[in-house]
Amino acid sequence: MEFNYLAIAVAAIVPIVLGFLWYNPMLFGNVWMRESGITEEKMKSGNMVVIFFVSIVLSVLLSFFTQFLVIHQTGAVQMIGGDPTVEGILPSFQAFMDDYGSNYRSYKHGALHGLLAGVFIVFPIIGINGLFERKSWKYIFVNVGYWTLVLTIMGAILCGWV
């Protein structure tokens, strides 16, 4: 199984584009700012070049590793050491991939696994942090909603873009 680097790059743009929309004052931006305690002055104080550069790097990292959550065939490839082109791979592996190599490779299936990752990974992490940081449930749900939607869209792109 080879990585689809174009799909990884496109999926990596999702957090930036969706964040621009999600945290816009017309959607959840005002609620998020109020609940997080961020002011307009604080928003303008950061170095946006550095913030966007690091965000893109982290988005690529997230996109790359989201593949392993949404594409089941990566598990089969991992079982043989990660390189199906190496000599010595048993014919049974190729037979398995011929039979099942494209199963569950759809936008819908990837979106489902992205959604599940949001609910069962992101929500507990942000929820625990939010509780100990004494943040409101509004703050927690705005952020969990954003990341769940991001992972849903990323999962759809990564799994369906064969």
C-alpha positions in Angstrom: 0.0 0.0 0.0 1.4 3.4 -1.0 0.6 6.7 0.6 -1.5 9.1 -1.4 0.5 12.2 -0.8 -2.0 14.4 -2.7 -4.8 13.2 -0.5 -2.6 13.8 2.6 -1.9 17.4 1.4 -5.5 18.2 0.7 -6.7 16.7 4.0 -4.0 18.8 5.8 -5.7 22.0 4.5 -9.0 21.0 6.1 -8.2 22.3 9.6 -7.1 25.6 8.3 -10.1 26.2 6.0 -12.6 24.8 8.5 -11.0 26.7 11.4 -11.4 30.0 9.4 -15.1 29.2 9.1 -15.8 27.6 12.4 -14.0 30.2 14.6 -15.4 33.1 12.5 -17.5 35.5 14.6 -20.5 34.6 12.3 -20.4 31.0 13.5 -18.7 30.1 16.8 -15.9 32.7 17.0 -17.6 35.0 19.5 -18.7 32.1 21.8 -15.2 30.6 21.6 -13.5 33.9 22.4 -15.8 34.6 25.3 -15.5 31.1 26.8 -11.8 30.9 26.3 -11.1 34.4 27.7 -9.4 35.5 24.5 -9.7 39.2 23.6 -9.3 41.0 20.3 -6.0 42.4 21.4 -4.7 39.0 22.4 -5.7 37.6 19.0 -3.8 40.3 17.2 -0.6 39.9 19.3 0.6 36.6 17.8 3.0 36.1 14.9 0.6 34.9 12.3 3.3 33.6 9.9 4.7 31.3 12.6 1.2 30.3 13.8 0.1 29.4 10.3 3.4 27.6 9.4 3.3 25.5 12.6 -0.4 24.8 12.1 0.2 23.6 8.5 3.1 21.3 9.8 0.9 19.9 12.5 -2.0 19.5 10.1 0.2 17.4 7.7 1.2 15.3 10.7 -2.4 14.8 11.7 -3.4 14.0 8.1 -0.6 11.5 7.7 -1.5 9.5 10.8 -5.3 9.8 10.3 -4.8 7.3 7.4 -4.0 4.6 9.9 -7.3 5.2 11.6 -9.4 5.2 8.5 -7.7 2.7 6.1 -7.9 -0.8 7.3 -5.4 -2.2 4.7 -2.6 -0.4 6.6 -3.0 -3.0 9.3 -2.3 -5.8 6.8 0.7 -4.0 5.4 2.0 -3.4 9.0 1.8 -7.2 9.7 4.4 -7.9 7.0 6.8 -5.2 8.1 5.5 -2.3 6.1 6.9 -2.9 2.6 4.8 -5.3 0.4 7.4 -5.1 -2.4 10.2 -6.8 -0.5 11.1 -10.2 -1.6 10.1 -13.0 0.7 6.5 -11.8 1.2 4.3 -14.8 1.2 1.9 -15.3 -1.7 -0.9 -15.4 0.8 -0.4 -11.7 1.5 -0.9 -10.8 -2.2 -3.9 -13.1 -2.4 -5.4 -11.4 0.7 -4.8 -7.9 -0.8 -6.2 -9.0 -4.2 -9.4 -10.2 -2.4 -9.7 -7.4 0.2 -7.3 -4.6 -0.8 -10.1 -2.1 -1.8 -12.7 -3.1 0.8 -14.0 -0.3 2.9 -12.2 2.3 0.8 -14.9 4.9 0.4 -15.5 8.5 1.5 -18.4 7.4 3.6 -16.4 4.8 5.5 -13.5 7.2 6.1 -16.0 9.9 7.3 -17.4 7.3 9.8 -14.0 6.5 11.3 -13.1 10.2 11.4 -16.4 10.8 13.3 -15.7 8.0 15.7 -12.2 9.3 16.3 -13.7 12.7 17.1 -16.2 11.3 19.6 -14.0 8.6 21.2 -10.6 10.3 21.1 -10.9 14.0 20.7 -13.9 14.5 23.1 -12.3 12.7 26.0 -9.0 14.6 25.6 -10.5 18.0 25.2 -13.1 17.3 27.8 -10.5 16.3 30.4 -8.3 19.3 29.6 -11.3 21.6 29.7 -12.5 20.3 33.1 -9.1 20.7 34.7 -8.6 24.2 33.1 -12.1 25.1 34.5 -13.5 25.8 31.0 -17.2 25.8 30.3 -19.0 23.0 28.4 -19.6 25.5 25.6 -15.9 25.9 25.2 -15.4 22.1 25.2 -18.2 21.5 22.7 -17.1 24.2 20.3 -13.6 22.7 20.2 -14.8 19.1 20.1 -17.2 19.9 17.4 -14.5 21.6 15.3 -12.0 18.7 15.6 -14.7 16.0 15.1 -15.8 17.7 11.9 -12.1 18.1 10.8 -11.4 14.4 11.4 -14.7 13.4 9.6 -13.7 15.4 6.5 -10.1 14.3 6.7 -11.1 10.7 7.1 -13.4 10.9 4.1 -10.7 12.4 1.9 -8.0 10.0 3.0 -10.0 6.8 2.8 -12.1 7.7 -0.3 -9.4 9.2 -2.5 -8.0 6.0 -3.8 
